[in-house]
Amino acid sequence: AIRFYDSHDVVVQDITIENSPQCHLKFDGSSGILVSKVRISSPENSPNTDGIHLQNTKDVEIEDCIIAC
């Protein structure tokens, strides 16, 4: 649904992501990430239920989120 590459000091807050066909949130090569008050949902028969995918990323805070896949 939403992908960040080589991004720094990112805030993702107060959003809902439903039924993404791939990763819901993906961070790659990034730093200084805050994910707060995010709701992620997909049906159990979804082809890919990665809620938040972190790759080569550092300094990440995930708080007050609901991830139901």
C-alpha atoms as an extended CHARMM CRD file, in Angstrom:
* protein
*
        69  EXT
         1         1  ALA       CA              0.0000000000        0.0000000000        0.0000000000  PROA      1               0.0000000000
         2         2  ILE       CA              2.5780000000        2.6050000000        1.1230000000  PROA      2               0.0000000000
         3         3  ARG       CA              6.3320000000        2.2380000000        0.5930000000  PROA      3               0.0000000000
         4         4  PHE       CA              9.1830000000        4.4540000000        1.7470000000  PROA      4               0.0000000000
         5         5  TYR       CA             12.6980000000        4.1200000000        0.2620000000  PROA      5               0.0000000000
         6         6  ASP       CA             15.7590000000        5.9990000000        1.5430000000  PROA      6               0.0000000000
         7         7  SER       CA             13.4880000000        8.1760000000        3.6880000000  PROA      7               0.0000000000
         8         8  HSD       CA             14.4060000000        9.8710000000        6.9450000000  PROA      8               0.0000000000
         9         9  ASP       CA             12.4250000000       11.3890000000        9.8380000000  PROA      9               0.0000000000
        10        10  VAL       CA              9.0840000000        9.9660000000        8.6670000000  PROA      10              0.0000000000
        11        11  VAL       CA              5.8620000000       10.0390000000       10.7100000000  PROA      11              0.0000000000
        12        12  VAL       CA              2.9220000000        7.8440000000        9.6730000000  PROA      12              0.0000000000
        13        13  GLN       CA              0.0060000000        8.5550000000       11.9940000000  PROA      13              0.0000000000
        14        14  ASP       CA             -3.7750000000        8.1670000000       12.2680000000  PROA      14              0.0000000000
        15        15  ILE       CA             -4.4040000000        6.1870000000        9.0730000000  PROA      15              0.0000000000
        16        16  THR       CA             -6.2480000000        2.9650000000        8.2260000000  PROA      16              0.0000000000
        17        17  ILE       CA             -5.0430000000        0.5590000000        5.5420000000  PROA      17              0.0000000000
        18        18  GLU       CA             -7.3300000000       -2.3050000000        4.5000000000  PROA      18              0.0000000000
        19        19  ASN       CA             -6.9580000000       -5.2480000000        2.1260000000  PROA      19              0.0000000000
        20        20  SER       CA             -3.6090000000       -4.3570000000        0.5870000000  PROA      20              0.0000000000
        21        21  PRO       CA             -2.5610000000       -6.9990000000       -1.9700000000  PROA      21              0.0000000000
        22        22  GLN       CA              1.0700000000       -6.7690000000       -0.7430000000  PROA      22              0.0000000000
        23        23  CYS       CA              2.7920000000       -5.2180000000        2.2850000000  PROA      23              0.0000000000
        24        24  HSD       CA              0.6680000000       -2.6400000000        4.0270000000  PROA      24              0.0000000000
        25        25  LEU       CA              3.5850000000       -0.4160000000        5.0940000000  PROA      25              0.0000000000
        26        26  LYS       CA              7.1580000000       -0.9400000000        3.9120000000  PROA      26              0.0000000000
        27        27  PHE       CA             10.3010000000        0.9390000000        4.9000000000  PROA      27              0.0000000000
        28        28  ASP       CA             13.5780000000        0.2070000000        3.0960000000  PROA      28              0.0000000000
        29        29  GLY       CA             16.9080000000        1.9410000000        3.6660000000  PROA      29              0.0000000000
        30        30  SER       CA             15.2710000000        4.4530000000        5.9850000000  PROA      30              0.0000000000
        31        31  SER       CA             15.7820000000        5.8680000000        9.4900000000  PROA      31              0.0000000000
        32        32  GLY       CA             13.9740000000        7.9130000000       12.1080000000  PROA      32              0.0000000000
        33        33  ILE       CA             10.5790000000        6.2750000000       11.5790000000  PROA      33              0.0000000000
        34        34  LEU       CA              7.5120000000        6.7490000000       13.7980000000  PROA      34              0.0000000000
        35        35  VAL       CA              4.3630000000        4.7160000000       13.1020000000  PROA      35              0.0000000000
        36        36  SER       CA              1.5860000000        5.7070000000       15.4990000000  PROA      36              0.0000000000
        37        37  LYS       CA             -2.1600000000        5.0570000000       15.7660000000  PROA      37              0.0000000000
        38        38  VAL       CA             -2.2300000000        3.0830000000       12.5250000000  PROA      38              0.0000000000
        39        39  ARG       CA             -4.8430000000        0.4010000000       11.8760000000  PROA      39              0.0000000000
        40        40  ILE       CA             -4.0080000000       -2.3750000000        9.4110000000  PROA      40              0.0000000000
        41        41  SER       CA             -6.4260000000       -5.1260000000        8.4130000000  PROA      41              0.0000000000
        42        42  SER       CA             -6.8100000000       -7.7530000000        5.7270000000  PROA      42              0.0000000000
        43        43  PRO       CA             -8.8410000000      -10.9450000000        5.4260000000  PROA      43              0.0000000000
        44        44  GLU       CA             -7.1450000000      -14.1610000000        6.5340000000  PROA      44              0.0000000000
        45        45  ASN       CA             -7.2640000000      -15.5250000000        2.9730000000  PROA      45              0.0000000000
        46        46  SER       CA             -5.3180000000      -12.5210000000        1.6590000000  PROA      46              0.0000000000
        47        47  PRO       CA             -2.3310000000      -13.4930000000       -0.5620000000  PROA      47              0.0000000000
        48        48  ASN       CA              0.0780000000      -11.4480000000        1.5800000000  PROA      48              0.0000000000
        49        49  THR       CA             -0.5350000000      -10.3390000000        5.1320000000  PROA      49              0.0000000000
        50        50  ASP       CA              2.6770000000       -8.4660000000        5.9730000000  PROA      50              0.0000000000
        51        51  GLY       CA              1.5270000000       -5.6550000000        8.2120000000  PROA      51              0.0000000000
        52        52  ILE       CA              4.6820000000       -3.5280000000        8.5630000000  PROA      52              0.0000000000
        53        53  HSD       CA              7.7870000000       -4.6440000000        6.6750000000  PROA      53              0.0000000000
        54        54  LEU       CA             11.1740000000       -3.2230000000        7.7410000000  PROA      54              0.0000000000
        55        55  GLN       CA             14.2470000000       -3.7360000000        5.5660000000  PROA      55              0.0000000000
        56        56  ASN       CA             17.6480000000       -2.0790000000        6.0800000000  PROA      56              0.0000000000
        57        57  THR       CA             15.9160000000        0.4310000000        8.3480000000  PROA      57              0.0000000000
        58        58  LYS       CA             16.9260000000        1.7320000000       11.7780000000  PROA      58              0.0000000000
        59        59  ASP       CA             15.5860000000        3.9170000000       14.6020000000  PROA      59              0.0000000000
        60        60  VAL       CA             11.9570000000        2.7720000000       14.2990000000  PROA      60              0.0000000000
        61        61  GLU       CA              9.1380000000        3.3000000000       16.8060000000  PROA      61              0.0000000000
        62        62  ILE       CA              5.7770000000        1.5480000000       16.3870000000  PROA      62              0.0000000000
        63        63  GLU       CA              3.1710000000        2.5250000000       18.9730000000  PROA      63              0.0000000000
        64        64  ASP       CA             -0.5830000000        2.3150000000       19.5730000000  PROA      64              0.0000000000
        65        65  CYS       CA             -1.2370000000        0.3240000000       16.3750000000  PROA      65              0.0000000000
        66        66  ILE       CA             -3.7750000000       -2.3850000000       15.5870000000  PROA      66              0.0000000000
        67        67  ILE       CA             -2.5010000000       -4.9450000000       13.0920000000  PROA      67              0.0000000000
        68        68  ALA       CA             -5.0310000000       -7.6780000000       12.2890000000  PROA      68              0.0000000000
        69        69  CYS       CA             -4.1210000000       -9.8930000000        9.3760000000  PROA      69              0.0000000000
